[in-house]
Amino acid sequence: MSQNDANSPMDLVDGVCVRASNDVDLKARLLADPRTTLLEETALTIPSDWELVASEAADGTVRVELANEDIPDAYLELVSGGLPESSTDSGNASC
């Protein structure tokens, strides 16, 4: 993995989720306001039209999901390094 791969948006979100699973204060902030918490912890600016939902599993792990029905193309390009114009992938993003 190159240094740039380690700093991808998804890697940054995953890192916050992992840390939140073991940090009560971070977990509470992430569950209450995932957008602001991710901005504070990673400097990622998440577009206001992307609906984020944070949840905690029974085992204490934390997830952040994109609640929109379709993942915006701009997000897909960020996490994949670019997609062909004809791509029709959709779904939820989570960590």
ABEGO torsion letter per residue (X at the ends): XBAAAAABAAAAAAAAAAAAAABAAAAAAAAABAAAAAAAAAGBBBBAABBBBBBBBAAGBBBBBBABABBBAAAAAAAAGEBBAABABBEBBBX
